[in-house]
Amino acid sequence: MSNSTEDDGVVKSDIHFSAIGGNSLFKKNDFKNVLISFVSGLMGAMIFVVLQNHIYAKTYGVVQLNNLLTQHIKEYSEKNMDKEKIAEVTAKYAAALEQSIKDLESKNIVLLVDAAVITKLPDYTDYLKAEIDRKLGAQ
């Protein structure tokens, strides 16, 4: 950039941009600022994606609900219990099952009944059975 003055004392600025040399469109500081802006934008996008996946990502799994309930019915049908005791045990089992499913839900795991799923998904049946047994044993 060069400055020239005219006879009336007004300073006029002559700006010359050259693609080959001389005054360049970008100076070293400009390139540094562009690079910092690019890296900052890239880091911001990566942070957004990680947080988005952490907050909203869901893991899908299946549960063989028929097997769980059939095992429970077989286990308690062999015991000699009256109707009140059966109702009490069934209510405790249902509460433990519901709480175990809610625990998985709080970990962003969505359970589907295995008969409704065609693709291969992780099976949480054994995990739920162990959790239910643990909860019933603690009562």
C-alpha positions in Angstrom: 0.0 0.0 0.0 1.4 3.4 -0.8 0.2 6.8 0.2 0.4 9.9 -2.1 -0.6 13.5 -1.4 -2.1 16.0 -3.7 -1.6 19.7 -3.7 -4.7 20.4 -1.6 -3.2 18.4 1.4 -5.7 15.5 1.2 -4.0 12.1 1.6 -5.3 9.5 -0.8 -4.6 5.9 -0.4 -3.7 3.8 -3.4 -4.3 0.1 -2.7 -2.6 -2.4 -5.0 -3.2 -6.1 -4.8 -1.0 -8.4 -6.7 -1.4 -12.1 -7.1 2.2 -12.6 -8.0 4.0 -10.5 -5.4 4.1 -7.1 -3.8 1.3 -6.5 -1.5 -0.6 -9.7 -0.8 -4.3 -10.2 -0.1 -3.4 -12.2 3.1 -0.7 -11.4 5.4 0.9 -13.8 7.9 -1.4 -12.7 10.7 -4.4 -13.1 8.4 -3.5 -16.7 7.6 -3.0 -17.4 11.3 -6.4 -16.0 12.2 -8.1 -18.0 9.4 -6.3 -21.2 10.6 -7.3 -20.5 14.3 -10.9 -19.9 13.2 -11.0 -23.1 11.2 -9.5 -25.2 14.0 -11.9 -23.6 16.5 -14.9 -24.3 14.3 -13.8 -27.9 13.8 -13.3 -28.4 17.5 -16.7 -26.9 18.2 -18.3 -29.2 15.7 -16.6 -32.3 17.2 -17.7 -31.3 20.8 -21.2 -30.8 19.5 -21.3 -34.3 17.9 -19.9 -36.0 21.0 -22.3 -34.3 23.3 -25.2 -35.0 20.9 -24.4 -38.7 20.8 -23.8 -38.8 24.6 -27.1 -37.2 25.4 -29.4 -38.5 22.8 -27.9 -41.8 21.5 -29.8 -44.9 22.3 -28.7 -48.5 22.5 -31.3 -51.0 21.4 -31.6 -54.5 22.8 -34.1 -57.3 23.0 -35.6 -59.2 25.9 -37.3 -62.6 25.7 -40.2 -61.5 27.9 -42.1 -64.8 27.4 -39.1 -66.8 28.7 -38.8 -64.5 31.8 -42.4 -64.9 32.7 -42.5 -68.6 31.9 -39.5 -69.3 34.2 -41.2 -67.3 36.9 -44.5 -69.1 36.6 -42.8 -72.5 36.5 -40.6 -71.7 39.5 -43.5 -70.6 41.7 -46.1 -73.1 40.4 -44.1 -75.9 42.0 -44.3 -74.3 45.4 -47.5 -74.9 47.4 -48.8 -71.4 48.0 -52.2 -69.9 48.7 -53.8 -67.2 46.5 -52.7 -64.3 48.7 -49.1 -65.4 48.7 -49.2 -66.0 44.9 -50.5 -62.4 44.4 -47.9 -61.0 46.8 -45.0 -62.8 45.0 -46.4 -61.8 41.6 -46.6 -58.2 42.6 -43.0 -58.2 43.9 -41.8 -59.9 40.7 -43.7 -57.4 38.5 -42.3 -54.5 40.5 -38.7 -55.9 40.2 -39.1 -56.4 36.5 -40.4 -52.9 36.0 -37.6 -51.4 38.1 -35.0 -53.4 36.2 -36.3 -52.1 32.9 -36.4 -48.5 34.2 -32.8 -48.9 35.3 -31.8 -49.9 31.8 -33.9 -47.1 30.4 -32.0 -44.6 32.5 -28.8 -45.9 30.8 -30.3 -45.0 27.4 -31.0 -48.6 26.6 -34.3 -49.3 24.8 -35.6 -52.8 25.1 -37.8 -54.4 22.5 -39.6 -57.7 22.7 -37.5 -60.3 20.8 -40.5 -61.4 18.7 -40.9 -57.9 17.3 -37.3 -57.6 16.1 -35.9 -59.1 12.9 -32.3 -57.9 13.1 -29.7 -59.0 15.5 -29.6 -56.9 18.7 -28.0 -57.6 22.1 -30.1 -59.8 24.3 -30.7 -58.5 27.9 -32.8 -61.4 29.1 -30.2 -63.0 31.3 -29.2 -59.6 32.6 -32.8 -58.8 33.5 -33.2 -62.2 35.2 -30.1 -61.6 37.3 -31.3 -58.1 38.3 -34.8 -59.4 39.2 -33.3 -62.2 41.3 -31.0 -59.7 43.0 -33.9 -57.4 43.8 -36.2 -60.1 45.0 -33.4 -61.6 47.2 -32.8 -58.2 48.8 -36.5 -57.9 49.8 
